[in-house]
């Protein structure tokens, strides 16, 4: 087995995922990057796999190719996710299927397969990106499907942390506030900034720094690390 560490990053073609790929490469990891739209990489230490993370066959291919190309899996970052905000009674079956497909099935299929490899080698780290709206709902952002799906990720993070506690595999999550990414057009920034006690949105770097902190925090497992400008601290 190669001694060079390997990270898998889902939702890796843009935004937080793209920045996570760069951050792990800066730390000399080999990286397997996956998303629906990702193209080939010019870096021979970044292997890309295009596919829908909600499908079991995509997860199977990502993990298989990680082991074929790099010989091991040390970290899985479950970054791929969708967020749909609307009144609860207005959610459609399509909304339900999309949110549960990406957020829940997407987590389950690849985490199960990556965990098998990590347990076999006796070490590893699983990190999921959730949302602070799970713990601190905001009246102006109704998001019941986020609570159902991302709340499940918070719960399973703690469950797997205990299940794997003596195996050498750690399981954590980062719970962001609203992050300034291309999905939020500039005209929404004033409104979105006001949803945080600190009065501004987060930057992509804030989430990357949190993931990298957890990567090196070998005594931390089962942690839901809130990076949310104070949202989780209480009402304001």
Residue frames as a rotation matrix with the C-alpha (Angstrom) as fourth column:
UNK 1
0.573 0.819 0.000 0.00
0.819 -0.573 0.000 0.00
0.000 0.000 -1.000 0.00
UNK 2
-0.084 -0.561 0.823 1.22
0.479 -0.747 -0.461 3.48
0.874 0.356 0.331 -0.88
UNK 3
-0.348 -0.102 -0.932 2.07
0.923 -0.209 -0.322 5.76
-0.162 -0.973 0.167 2.03
UNK 4
-0.975 0.020 0.223 0.81
0.054 -0.946 0.320 8.85
0.217 0.324 0.921 0.17
UNK 5
-0.598 0.792 -0.124 -2.47
0.262 0.048 -0.964 9.96
-0.757 -0.609 -0.236 1.75
UNK 6
-0.859 0.402 0.318 -5.61
0.342 -0.013 0.940 10.09
0.382 0.916 -0.127 -0.38
UNK 7
-0.643 0.709 -0.290 -8.75
-0.070 -0.432 -0.899 12.22
-0.762 -0.558 0.328 -0.04
UNK 8
-0.549 0.619 0.562 -12.06
0.803 0.204 0.560 11.82
0.232 0.759 -0.609 -1.83
UNK 9
-0.773 0.347 -0.531 -14.06
-0.049 -0.867 -0.495 15.04
-0.632 -0.357 0.688 -2.26
UNK 10
-0.297 0.757 0.581 -17.64
0.943 0.330 0.052 15.01
-0.152 0.564 -0.812 -3.54
UNK 11
0.793 0.609 -0.029 -19.28
0.582 -0.770 -0.261 18.00
-0.181 0.190 -0.965 -5.18
UNK 12
0.157 -0.936 -0.316 -15.77
0.613 -0.159 0.774 18.92
-0.775 -0.315 0.548 -6.26
UNK 13
-0.007 -0.201 0.980 -16.27
0.992 -0.122 -0.018 20.88
0.124 0.972 0.200 -9.48
UNK 14
-0.096 0.018 0.995 -16.90
0.206 -0.978 0.038 24.32
0.974 0.208 0.090 -7.97
UNK 15
0.563 0.463 0.685 -17.24
-0.433 -0.541 0.721 26.40
0.704 -0.702 -0.104 -4.82
UNK 16
0.488 -0.332 0.808 -16.32
-0.829 0.113 0.547 24.72
-0.273 -0.937 -0.220 -1.54
UNK 17
0.845 -0.120 0.521 -15.55
0.149 0.989 -0.013 21.39
-0.513 0.089 0.853 -3.18
UNK 18
0.727 -0.599 0.336 -13.12
0.340 -0.111 -0.934 22.86
0.596 0.793 0.123 -5.68
UNK 19
0.367 -0.585 0.723 -11.38
-0.719 -0.672 -0.179 24.75
0.590 -0.454 -0.667 -2.86
UNK 20
0.662 -0.095 0.744 -11.16
-0.558 0.601 0.573 21.57
-0.501 -0.794 0.344 -0.79
UNK 21
0.887 -0.382 0.258 -9.42
0.461 0.705 -0.539 19.77
0.024 0.597 0.802 -3.64
UNK 22
0.428 -0.756 0.495 -6.81
-0.064 -0.572 -0.818 22.54
0.902 0.318 -0.293 -3.76
UNK 23
0.435 -0.238 0.868 -6.40
-0.878 -0.327 0.350 22.51
0.201 -0.914 -0.351 0.02
UNK 24
0.812 -0.129 0.569 -5.73
-0.135 0.907 0.398 18.78
-0.568 -0.400 0.720 0.16
UNK 25
0.746 -0.601 0.288 -3.32
0.532 0.277 -0.800 18.98
0.401 0.750 0.526 -2.76
UNK 26
0.416 -0.593 0.689 -1.46
-0.486 -0.786 -0.383 21.77
0.769 -0.176 -0.615 -0.92
UNK 27
0.359 -0.238 0.902 -1.05
-0.874 0.254 0.415 19.26
-0.327 -0.938 -0.116 1.90
UNK 28
-0.550 -0.745 -0.377 0.43
-0.835 0.480 0.268 16.72
-0.019 0.463 -0.886 -0.52
UNK 29
-0.126 0.596 0.793 -2.60
-0.178 0.773 -0.609 14.44
-0.976 -0.217 0.009 -0.70
UNK 30
-0.981 0.173 0.083 -3.62
0.130 0.279 0.951 12.59
0.141 0.945 -0.296 -3.79
UNK 31
-0.532 0.838 -0.116 -7.25
-0.445 -0.394 -0.804 13.51
-0.720 -0.377 0.582 -4.47
UNK 32
-0.761 0.499 0.414 -10.21
0.644 0.508 0.572 11.82
0.075 0.702 -0.708 -6.12
UNK 33
-0.770 0.466 -0.436 -12.66
-0.296 -0.867 -0.402 14.56
-0.565 -0.180 0.805 -7.10
UNK 34
-0.744 0.565 0.357 -16.21
0.667 0.600 0.442 13.77
0.036 0.566 -0.823 -8.17
UNK 35
-0.422 0.768 -0.482 -19.31
-0.253 -0.610 -0.751 15.64
-0.871 -0.195 0.451 -9.30
UNK 36
0.500 0.698 0.513 -21.86
0.366 0.367 -0.856 15.42
-0.785 0.615 -0.072 -12.08
UNK 37
0.998 0.061 0.031 -20.08
0.058 -0.519 -0.853 17.92
-0.036 0.853 -0.521 -14.31
UNK 38
0.447 -0.890 -0.086 -16.41
-0.371 -0.272 0.888 17.51
-0.814 -0.365 -0.452 -13.42
UNK 39
0.896 -0.214 -0.388 -13.94
-0.350 0.197 -0.916 17.20
0.272 0.957 0.102 -16.26
UNK 40
0.568 -0.757 -0.323 -10.43
0.704 0.650 -0.286 15.71
0.427 -0.065 0.902 -16.48
UNK 41
0.891 -0.344 -0.297 -7.71
-0.018 -0.680 0.733 17.26
-0.454 -0.648 -0.612 -14.34
UNK 42
0.685 -0.724 -0.078 -4.34
-0.288 -0.172 -0.942 18.47
0.669 0.668 -0.326 -15.62
UNK 43
-0.060 -0.653 0.755 -2.83
-0.996 -0.010 -0.087 17.40
0.064 -0.757 -0.650 -12.27
UNK 44
-0.142 -0.011 -0.990 -1.88
-0.384 0.922 0.044 13.72
0.912 0.386 -0.135 -12.39
UNK 45
-0.929 -0.148 -0.338 -2.43
0.242 0.449 -0.860 13.51
0.279 -0.881 -0.382 -8.64
UNK 46
-0.477 0.879 -0.018 -6.07
-0.555 -0.317 -0.769 14.56
-0.682 -0.357 0.639 -8.99
UNK 47
-0.964 0.235 0.127 -8.24
0.260 0.712 0.653 11.82
0.063 0.662 -0.747 -10.46
UNK 48
-0.607 0.789 -0.093 -11.72
-0.738 -0.603 -0.303 12.93
-0.295 -0.115 0.948 -11.48
UNK 49
-0.862 0.472 0.188 -14.88
0.500 0.853 0.152 10.82
-0.089 0.225 -0.970 -11.68
UNK 50
-0.753 0.657 -0.017 -18.02
-0.632 -0.717 0.292 12.29
0.180 0.231 0.956 -13.24
UNK 51
-0.600 0.614 -0.513 -21.33
0.396 0.785 0.476 10.97
0.695 0.083 -0.714 -11.99
UNK 52
0.157 0.782 0.603 -24.44
-0.465 -0.479 0.744 11.45
0.871 -0.397 0.289 -9.89
UNK 53
-0.779 -0.580 0.240 -23.48
-0.450 0.251 -0.857 10.91
0.437 -0.775 -0.456 -6.25
UNK 54
-0.071 0.841 0.536 -27.06
-0.956 0.097 -0.279 9.86
-0.286 -0.532 0.797 -5.47
UNK 55
0.718 0.332 -0.611 -26.49
-0.583 0.767 -0.268 6.68
0.380 0.548 0.745 -7.47
UNK 56
0.756 -0.405 0.513 -24.82
-0.206 0.597 0.775 3.67
-0.621 -0.692 0.368 -5.87
UNK 57
0.704 -0.497 0.507 -22.89
0.708 0.542 -0.453 2.93
-0.050 0.678 0.733 -9.05
UNK 58
0.603 -0.510 0.613 -21.18
-0.120 -0.818 -0.562 6.34
0.789 0.266 -0.555 -8.88
UNK 59
0.610 -0.353 0.710 -20.05
-0.783 -0.133 0.607 5.67
-0.120 -0.926 -0.358 -5.32
UNK 60
0.784 -0.297 0.545 -18.83
0.217 0.954 0.207 2.22
-0.582 -0.044 0.812 -6.32
UNK 61
0.676 -0.518 0.524 -16.81
0.605 -0.016 -0.796 3.68
0.420 0.855 0.303 -9.18
UNK 62
0.625 -0.437 0.647 -15.31
-0.488 -0.865 -0.113 6.52
0.609 -0.245 -0.754 -7.11
UNK 63
0.590 -0.387 0.709 -14.07
-0.663 0.269 0.699 4.20
-0.461 -0.882 -0.097 -4.37
UNK 64
0.765 -0.298 0.571 -12.89
0.449 0.882 -0.140 1.53
-0.462 0.364 0.809 -6.80
UNK 65
0.654 -0.525 0.545 -10.93
0.433 -0.330 -0.839 4.03
0.620 0.785 0.012 -8.88
UNK 66
0.661 -0.438 0.610 -9.45
-0.704 -0.644 0.300 5.65
0.261 -0.628 -0.733 -5.76
UNK 67
0.574 -0.431 0.696 -8.04
-0.297 0.683 0.667 2.29
-0.763 -0.590 0.264 -4.72
UNK 68
0.728 -0.293 0.619 -6.92
0.656 0.559 -0.507 1.41
-0.197 0.776 0.600 -8.25
UNK 69
0.653 -0.453 0.607 -5.14
0.195 -0.674 -0.713 4.72
0.732 0.584 -0.352 -8.86
UNK 70
0.142 -0.568 0.811 -3.78
-0.655 -0.668 -0.353 5.52
0.742 -0.481 -0.467 -5.42
UNK 71
-0.382 -0.426 -0.820 -4.00
0.063 0.873 -0.483 2.32
0.922 -0.237 -0.307 -3.34
UNK 72
-0.650 0.157 -0.743 -5.79
0.759 0.160 -0.631 3.67
0.020 -0.975 -0.223 -0.27
UNK 73
0.117 0.673 0.730 -8.41
0.280 -0.728 0.626 6.09
0.953 0.131 -0.274 1.11
UNK 74
-0.718 -0.472 -0.512 -7.59
0.626 -0.118 -0.771 8.27
0.303 -0.874 0.380 4.10
UNK 75
-0.731 0.474 -0.491 -10.28
-0.014 -0.729 -0.684 10.95
-0.682 -0.493 0.539 3.97
UNK 76
-0.442 0.689 0.574 -13.77
0.841 0.097 0.532 11.29
0.311 0.718 -0.622 2.56
UNK 77
-0.861 0.256 -0.440 -15.33
-0.026 -0.885 -0.464 14.75
-0.508 -0.388 0.769 2.45
UNK 78
-0.307 0.861 0.406 -19.07
0.947 0.316 0.047 14.52
-0.088 0.399 -0.913 1.81
UNK 79
-0.795 -0.092 -0.599 -19.41
0.116 -0.993 0.000 18.00
-0.595 -0.069 0.801 0.37
UNK 80
-0.854 0.507 0.112 -22.02
0.089 -0.070 0.994 17.36
0.512 0.859 0.015 -2.34
UNK 81
-0.586 0.711 -0.389 -25.40
0.638 0.109 -0.762 18.63
-0.499 -0.695 -0.517 -1.27
UNK 82
-0.517 0.517 0.682 -28.53
0.411 -0.549 0.728 20.46
0.751 0.657 0.071 -2.31
UNK 83
-0.782 0.296 -0.548 -30.57
0.426 -0.389 -0.817 23.01
-0.455 -0.872 0.178 -0.39
UNK 84
-0.521 0.709 0.475 -34.18
0.445 -0.249 0.860 23.87
0.728 0.660 -0.186 -1.22
UNK 85
-0.889 0.220 -0.401 -35.89
0.270 -0.457 -0.848 26.62
-0.369 -0.862 0.347 0.79
UNK 86
-0.603 0.784 0.145 -39.66
-0.303 -0.393 0.868 26.98
0.738 0.480 0.475 0.54
UNK 87
-0.142 0.624 0.768 -42.71
-0.988 -0.049 -0.143 26.58
-0.052 -0.780 0.624 2.77
UNK 88
-0.716 -0.222 0.662 -43.17
-0.358 0.931 -0.076 22.99
-0.599 -0.291 -0.746 3.91
UNK 89
0.123 0.873 0.472 -46.54
0.121 0.458 -0.880 22.53
-0.985 0.166 -0.049 2.19
UNK 90
0.682 0.105 -0.724 -45.07
-0.626 -0.429 -0.651 23.68
-0.379 0.897 -0.227 -1.13
UNK 91
-0.456 -0.877 0.151 -42.41
-0.665 0.448 0.598 20.98
-0.592 0.172 -0.787 -1.41
UNK 92
0.465 0.557 -0.688 -42.95
-0.879 0.385 -0.282 18.65
0.108 0.736 0.668 -4.35
UNK 93
0.911 -0.148 0.385 -42.10
0.074 0.977 0.201 15.01
-0.406 -0.154 0.901 -4.84
UNK 94
0.646 -0.710 0.279 -39.28
0.408 0.013 -0.913 16.17
0.645 0.704 0.298 -7.11
UNK 95
0.298 -0.519 0.801 -37.88
-0.703 -0.687 -0.183 18.35
0.646 -0.509 -0.570 -4.29
UNK 96
0.677 0.040 0.735 -38.08
-0.633 0.541 0.554 15.40
-0.376 -0.840 0.391 -1.90
UNK 97
0.920 -0.298 0.255 -36.39
0.374 0.864 -0.339 13.01
-0.119 0.407 0.906 -4.32
UNK 98
0.498 -0.770 0.399 -33.59
0.082 -0.417 -0.905 15.46
0.863 0.484 -0.145 -5.12
UNK 99
0.272 -0.385 0.882 -32.81
-0.859 -0.511 0.042 16.32
0.435 -0.769 -0.469 -1.49
UNK 100
0.659 -0.009 0.752 -32.91
-0.496 0.747 0.444 12.75
-0.566 -0.665 0.487 -0.23
UNK 101
0.936 -0.326 0.130 -31.05
0.317 0.625 -0.714 11.50
0.151 0.710 0.688 -3.28
UNK 102
0.305 -0.873 0.380 -28.06
-0.010 -0.402 -0.916 13.83
0.952 0.276 -0.132 -3.00
UNK 103
0.049 -0.314 0.948 -27.98
-0.840 -0.526 -0.131 14.55
0.540 -0.790 -0.289 0.74
UNK 104
0.385 0.191 0.903 -28.89
-0.786 0.580 0.212 11.13
-0.484 -0.792 0.373 2.15
UNK 105
0.943 -0.056 0.327 -28.31
0.196 0.890 -0.412 8.46
-0.268 0.453 0.851 -0.51
UNK 106
0.654 -0.739 0.164 -25.24
-0.148 -0.337 -0.930 10.39
0.742 0.584 -0.330 -1.66
UNK 107
0.082 -0.581 0.809 -23.83
-0.987 -0.162 -0.016 10.19
0.141 -0.797 -0.587 1.85
UNK 108
0.575 0.246 0.780 -24.83
-0.560 0.813 0.157 6.58
-0.596 -0.527 0.605 2.45
UNK 109
0.994 -0.095 0.052 -23.48
0.104 0.713 -0.693 4.91
0.029 0.694 0.719 -0.67
UNK 110
0.422 -0.901 0.101 -20.03
-0.108 -0.160 -0.981 6.47
0.900 0.403 -0.165 -0.77
UNK 111
0.082 -0.393 0.916 -19.50
-0.966 -0.257 -0.024 6.58
0.245 -0.883 -0.401 2.99
UNK 112
0.776 0.247 0.581 -20.29
-0.428 0.882 0.197 2.90
-0.463 -0.402 0.790 3.35
UNK 113
0.899 -0.435 0.058 -17.83
0.337 0.600 -0.725 1.95
0.281 0.671 0.686 0.63
UNK 114
0.219 -0.850 0.480 -15.08
-0.340 -0.527 -0.779 4.32
0.915 0.007 -0.404 1.76
UNK 115
0.354 -0.035 0.935 -15.52
-0.935 -0.009 0.354 3.19
-0.004 -0.999 -0.036 5.38
UNK 116
0.990 -0.014 0.142 -14.93
0.015 1.000 -0.007 -0.44
-0.142 0.009 0.990 4.37
UNK 117
0.496 -0.859 0.125 -11.54
0.358 0.071 -0.931 0.54
0.791 0.507 0.342 2.96
UNK 118
0.062 -0.458 0.887 -10.68
-0.656 -0.689 -0.309 2.70
0.752 -0.562 -0.343 5.99
UNK 119
0.667 0.244 0.704 -11.65
-0.723 0.443 0.531 -0.01
-0.182 -0.863 0.471 8.48
UNK 120
0.937 -0.346 -0.045 -9.55
0.306 0.877 -0.370 -2.52
0.167 0.333 0.928 6.59
UNK 121
0.150 -0.943 0.298 -6.47
0.327 -0.238 -0.915 -0.27
0.933 0.235 0.273 6.76
UNK 122
0.107 -0.040 -0.993 -7.21
0.980 0.172 0.099 0.74
0.166 -0.984 0.058 10.39
UNK 123
-0.564 -0.256 -0.785 -7.36
0.452 -0.891 -0.034 4.51
-0.691 -0.374 0.619 9.84
UNK 124
-0.510 0.362 0.780 -9.40
0.739 -0.281 0.613 7.20
0.441 0.889 -0.124 8.15
UNK 125
-0.741 0.285 -0.608 -11.46
0.200 -0.771 -0.605 10.35
-0.640 -0.570 0.514 8.49
UNK 126
-0.355 0.741 0.571 -14.99
0.876 0.050 0.479 11.06
0.326 0.670 -0.667 7.26
UNK 127
-0.774 0.112 -0.623 -16.24
0.206 -0.886 -0.416 14.67
-0.598 -0.450 0.663 7.18
UNK 128
-0.203 0.777 0.596 -19.68
0.970 0.077 0.230 15.83
0.133 0.625 -0.769 6.07
UNK 129
-0.992 -0.025 0.126 -20.90
0.023 -1.000 -0.014 19.34
0.126 -0.011 0.992 5.29
UNK 130
-0.311 0.929 -0.200 -24.30
0.950 0.297 -0.098 20.00
-0.032 -0.220 -0.975 6.89
UNK 131
-0.299 0.204 0.932 -26.04
0.231 -0.932 0.278 23.29
0.926 0.298 0.231 7.83
UNK 132
-0.985 -0.112 -0.132 -26.60
0.157 -0.261 -0.952 25.29
0.072 -0.959 0.275 11.01
UNK 133
-0.422 0.904 0.075 -30.27
-0.801 -0.410 0.437 25.71
0.425 0.124 0.897 10.06
UNK 134
-0.140 0.311 -0.940 -30.69
0.185 0.941 0.283 22.17
0.973 -0.134 -0.189 11.41
UNK 135
-0.440 -0.156 -0.884 -30.01
0.868 0.179 -0.464 23.39
0.231 -0.971 0.056 14.95
UNK 136
-0.519 0.205 -0.830 -31.18
0.316 -0.856 -0.409 27.00
-0.794 -0.474 0.380 14.65
UNK 137
-0.126 0.548 0.827 -34.03
0.992 0.073 0.103 27.46
-0.004 0.833 -0.553 12.18
UNK 138
-0.891 -0.115 -0.439 -34.60
0.106 -0.993 0.046 30.94
-0.441 -0.005 0.897 10.80
UNK 139
-0.048 0.999 0.011 -38.20
0.267 0.023 -0.963 32.06
-0.963 -0.043 -0.268 10.23
UNK 140
0.391 0.204 -0.898 -37.38
-0.637 -0.643 -0.424 33.79
-0.664 0.738 -0.121 6.94
UNK 141
-0.401 -0.539 -0.741 -35.70
-0.888 0.428 0.169 30.67
0.226 0.725 -0.650 5.49
UNK 142
0.468 0.614 0.635 -38.16
-0.721 0.681 -0.127 27.76
-0.511 -0.398 0.762 5.72
UNK 143
-0.107 -0.670 -0.734 -36.10
-0.897 0.384 -0.221 24.66
0.430 0.635 -0.642 5.00
UNK 144
0.516 0.422 0.746 -37.76
-0.763 0.622 0.175 21.51
-0.390 -0.659 0.643 6.30
UNK 145
0.963 -0.174 -0.208 -36.01
0.024 0.819 -0.573 19.26
0.270 0.546 0.793 3.80
UNK 146
0.020 -0.977 0.214 -32.65
-0.406 -0.203 -0.891 20.56
0.913 -0.069 -0.401 5.05
UNK 147
-0.058 0.020 0.998 -33.71
-0.997 0.047 -0.059 19.63
-0.048 -0.999 0.017 8.58
UNK 148
0.843 0.456 0.285 -34.77
-0.440 0.890 -0.120 16.14
-0.308 -0.025 0.951 7.46
UNK 149
0.868 -0.483 -0.114 -31.69
0.227 0.590 -0.775 15.41
0.441 0.647 0.622 5.38
UNK 150
-0.021 -0.928 0.373 -28.81
-0.195 -0.362 -0.911 17.42
0.981 -0.091 -0.173 6.83
UNK 151
0.224 0.170 0.960 -30.14
-0.968 -0.073 0.239 16.79
0.111 -0.983 0.148 10.34
UNK 152
0.991 0.126 0.046 -29.80
-0.127 0.991 0.031 13.11
-0.042 -0.036 0.998 9.56
UNK 153
0.423 -0.905 -0.048 -26.15
0.229 0.158 -0.961 13.68
0.877 0.395 0.274 8.65
UNK 154
-0.092 -0.418 0.904 -25.53
-0.790 -0.523 -0.322 15.34
0.607 -0.743 -0.282 12.02
UNK 155
0.598 0.418 0.684 -27.09
-0.770 0.536 0.345 12.36
-0.223 -0.733 0.642 13.79
UNK 156
0.974 -0.213 -0.075 -25.22
0.174 0.920 -0.353 9.72
0.144 0.330 0.933 11.80
UNK 157
0.221 -0.928 0.299 -21.95
-0.312 -0.358 -0.880 11.59
0.924 0.101 -0.369 12.31
UNK 158
-0.077 -0.215 0.974 -22.23
-0.993 -0.072 -0.095 10.98
0.091 -0.974 -0.208 16.03
UNK 159
0.791 0.456 0.409 -23.50
-0.500 0.866 0.002 7.44
-0.353 -0.206 0.913 15.57
UNK 160
0.838 -0.516 -0.177 -20.65
0.188 0.579 -0.793 6.41
0.512 0.632 0.582 13.30
UNK 161
0.084 -0.826 0.557 -18.09
-0.658 -0.466 -0.592 8.20
0.749 -0.317 -0.582 15.48
UNK 162
0.137 0.032 0.990 -19.06
-0.923 0.367 0.116 5.86
-0.360 -0.930 0.080 18.31
UNK 163
0.945 0.272 0.181 -19.39
-0.186 0.904 -0.385 2.80
-0.268 0.330 0.905 16.07
UNK 164
0.701 -0.713 0.020 -15.89
0.291 0.262 -0.920 3.35
0.651 0.651 0.391 14.65
UNK 165
0.847 -0.308 0.433 -14.29
-0.502 -0.731 0.463 4.84
0.174 -0.609 -0.774 17.79
UNK 166
0.457 -0.699 0.550 -11.84
-0.349 0.427 0.834 1.98
-0.818 -0.573 -0.049 18.43
UNK 167
0.714 -0.070 0.696 -11.10
0.556 0.661 -0.504 1.33
-0.425 0.747 0.511 14.77
UNK 168
-0.438 -0.882 -0.173 -8.89
0.597 -0.429 0.678 4.33
-0.673 0.194 0.714 13.97
UNK 169
-0.529 0.351 0.773 -11.60
0.685 -0.361 0.633 5.92
0.501 0.864 -0.050 11.83
UNK 170
-0.717 0.273 -0.642 -12.90
0.329 -0.680 -0.656 9.35
-0.615 -0.681 0.398 12.92
UNK 171
-0.282 0.726 0.627 -16.21
0.881 -0.063 0.469 10.89
0.380 0.685 -0.622 11.82
UNK 172
-0.564 0.040 -0.825 -16.97
0.455 -0.819 -0.350 14.61
-0.689 -0.573 0.444 12.00
UNK 173
0.211 0.635 0.743 -19.08
0.968 -0.240 -0.070 17.31
0.134 0.734 -0.665 10.35
UNK 174
-0.912 -0.333 -0.240 -18.84
0.349 -0.937 -0.026 21.00
-0.216 -0.107 0.970 9.54
UNK 175
0.043 0.999 0.001 -22.09
0.974 -0.042 -0.225 22.93
-0.224 0.011 -0.974 9.95
UNK 176
-0.819 -0.496 0.290 -21.91
0.561 -0.796 0.225 26.16
0.119 0.347 0.930 7.93
UNK 177
-0.065 0.737 -0.672 -23.97
0.106 -0.665 -0.739 29.29
-0.992 -0.119 -0.035 7.92
UNK 178
0.877 0.381 0.293 -24.58
0.339 -0.056 -0.939 30.85
-0.341 0.923 -0.178 4.52
UNK 179
-0.057 -0.998 0.002 -21.37
0.463 -0.025 0.886 30.93
-0.884 0.051 0.464 2.51
UNK 180
0.376 0.112 -0.920 -20.56
-0.552 -0.770 -0.319 33.38
-0.744 0.628 -0.227 -0.25
UNK 181
-0.508 -0.446 0.737 -20.48
0.334 0.687 0.646 31.14
-0.794 0.574 -0.200 -3.32
UNK 182
-0.982 0.087 -0.169 -21.62
-0.190 -0.434 0.881 31.65
0.004 0.897 0.443 -6.94
UNK 183
-0.540 0.836 -0.103 -25.02
0.741 0.529 0.412 30.12
0.399 0.146 -0.905 -6.05
UNK 184
0.221 0.584 -0.781 -25.87
0.828 -0.535 -0.166 33.33
-0.515 -0.611 -0.602 -4.16
UNK 185
0.144 -0.164 0.976 -26.14
0.794 -0.569 -0.213 36.30
0.591 0.805 0.049 -6.57
UNK 186
-0.790 -0.612 0.031 -24.79
0.481 -0.651 -0.587 39.64
0.380 -0.449 0.809 -5.29
UNK 187
-0.411 0.689 0.598 -28.28
-0.428 -0.724 0.540 41.15
0.805 -0.034 0.592 -4.95
UNK 188
0.599 0.644 -0.476 -29.06
0.097 0.532 0.841 38.58
0.795 -0.550 0.256 -2.21
UNK 189
-0.278 -0.858 -0.431 -25.95
0.531 0.237 -0.813 39.26
0.800 -0.455 0.390 -0.11
UNK 190
-0.648 0.047 0.760 -27.44
-0.499 -0.780 -0.377 42.01
0.575 -0.624 0.529 2.05
UNK 191
0.439 0.885 0.158 -30.40
-0.774 0.283 0.567 39.84
0.457 -0.371 0.808 3.05
UNK 192
0.648 -0.211 -0.732 -28.25
0.236 0.969 -0.071 36.75
0.725 -0.127 0.677 3.60
UNK 193
-0.484 -0.862 0.150 -25.66
0.162 -0.257 -0.953 38.66
0.860 -0.437 0.264 5.61
UNK 194
-0.328 0.435 0.838 -28.38
-0.810 -0.586 -0.013 39.78
0.485 -0.684 0.545 8.04
UNK 195
0.688 0.596 -0.415 -29.16
-0.348 0.772 0.531 36.14
0.637 -0.221 0.739 8.83
UNK 196
0.142 -0.729 -0.669 -25.93
0.701 0.551 -0.452 35.93
0.699 -0.405 0.589 10.85
UNK 197
0.777 0.148 -0.612 -25.29
0.598 -0.477 0.644 37.59
-0.196 -0.866 -0.459 14.21
UNK 198
-0.166 -0.934 -0.318 -21.91
0.649 -0.346 0.677 38.83
-0.742 -0.093 0.663 12.96
UNK 199
0.386 0.482 -0.787 -23.66
-0.135 -0.814 -0.565 40.64
-0.913 0.324 -0.249 10.11
UNK 200
0.002 -0.365 -0.931 -21.96
-0.984 -0.167 0.064 39.03
-0.179 0.916 -0.359 7.13
UNK 201
0.922 0.281 -0.268 -21.83
-0.355 0.889 -0.290 35.79
0.156 0.362 0.919 5.16
UNK 202
0.437 -0.799 0.412 -19.01
-0.060 0.431 0.900 33.32
-0.897 -0.418 0.141 5.46
UNK 203
0.204 -0.475 -0.856 -16.30
-0.974 -0.189 -0.127 32.76
-0.102 0.859 -0.501 2.88
UNK 204
0.777 0.029 -0.629 -15.40
-0.280 0.911 -0.303 29.48
0.564 0.412 0.715 1.23
UNK 205
-0.227 -0.971 -0.075 -12.06
-0.255 0.134 -0.958 29.64
0.940 -0.198 -0.278 3.04
UNK 206
-0.225 0.200 0.953 -13.87
-0.971 -0.132 -0.202 29.49
0.085 -0.971 0.224 6.39
UNK 207
0.790 0.578 0.203 -15.29
-0.586 0.810 -0.024 26.06
-0.179 -0.100 0.979 5.58
UNK 208
0.581 -0.665 -0.469 -12.05
-0.045 0.549 -0.835 24.78
0.812 0.506 0.289 4.07
UNK 209
-0.366 -0.751 0.549 -10.15
-0.610 -0.252 -0.751 25.87
0.703 -0.610 -0.366 7.19
UNK 210
0.156 0.511 0.845 -12.65
-0.964 0.264 0.019 24.02
-0.213 -0.818 0.534 9.39
UNK 211
0.956 0.178 -0.232 -12.31
-0.246 0.919 -0.308 20.80
0.159 0.352 0.923 7.40
UNK 212
0.232 -0.952 -0.198 -8.52
-0.042 0.193 -0.980 21.02
0.972 0.236 0.005 7.47
UNK 213
-0.258 -0.246 0.934 -8.59
-0.914 -0.250 -0.318 21.69
0.312 -0.936 -0.161 11.22
UNK 214
0.601 0.570 0.561 -10.63
-0.722 0.688 0.074 18.51
-0.344 -0.449 0.825 11.74
UNK 215
0.771 -0.378 -0.513 -8.23
-0.163 0.661 -0.732 16.64
0.616 0.648 0.448 9.48
UNK 216
-0.211 -0.977 -0.008 -5.39
-0.144 0.039 -0.989 17.30
0.967 -0.208 -0.149 11.88
UNK 217
-0.179 0.226 0.958 -7.39
-0.956 -0.272 -0.115 17.07
0.234 -0.935 0.265 15.12
UNK 218
-0.491 -0.130 -0.861 -6.74
-0.305 0.952 0.030 13.42
0.816 0.277 -0.507 15.86
UNK 219
-0.954 0.182 -0.240 -8.50
0.293 0.381 -0.877 13.49
-0.068 -0.907 -0.416 19.27
UNK 220
-0.502 0.807 -0.311 -11.71
-0.634 -0.588 -0.502 14.91
-0.588 -0.055 0.807 17.76
UNK 221
-0.927 0.348 -0.138 -14.50
0.121 0.626 0.770 12.60
0.354 0.698 -0.623 16.58
UNK 222
-0.216 0.940 -0.266 -18.27
0.971 0.235 0.039 12.94
0.099 -0.250 -0.963 16.63
UNK 223
-0.535 -0.080 -0.841 -17.93
0.383 -0.910 -0.157 16.73
-0.753 -0.406 0.517 16.40
UNK 224
0.358 0.603 0.713 -20.41
0.927 -0.320 -0.195 19.01
0.111 0.731 -0.674 14.62
UNK 225
-0.511 -0.693 -0.509 -18.24
0.721 -0.668 0.186 22.08
-0.469 -0.271 0.841 14.09
UNK 226
0.585 0.808 0.069 -20.39
0.748 -0.505 -0.431 25.18
-0.314 0.304 -0.900 13.57
UNK 227
-0.701 -0.708 -0.083 -18.89
0.574 -0.629 0.524 27.74
-0.424 0.320 0.848 11.21
UNK 228
-0.143 0.891 0.431 -21.87
0.939 -0.015 0.343 30.02
0.312 0.454 -0.834 10.99
UNK 229
-0.583 -0.148 0.799 -21.18
0.132 -0.987 -0.087 33.55
0.802 0.055 0.595 12.21
UNK 230
-0.940 0.139 0.313 -22.91
-0.339 -0.251 -0.907 32.84
-0.047 -0.958 0.283 15.50
UNK 231
-0.228 0.927 -0.298 -26.16
-0.666 0.075 0.742 31.36
0.710 0.368 0.600 14.16
UNK 232
-0.013 0.228 -0.974 -25.93
0.287 0.934 0.214 28.32
0.958 -0.276 -0.078 16.41
UNK 233
-0.895 -0.431 -0.118 -25.34
0.235 -0.229 -0.945 30.39
0.380 -0.873 0.306 19.55
UNK 234
-0.469 0.790 -0.394 -29.01
0.676 0.035 -0.736 31.39
-0.568 -0.612 -0.551 19.78
UNK 235
0.400 0.711 0.578 -31.64
0.910 -0.381 -0.161 33.79
0.105 0.591 -0.800 18.56
UNK 236
-0.643 -0.642 -0.417 -30.69
0.659 -0.741 0.125 37.39
-0.390 -0.194 0.900 17.82
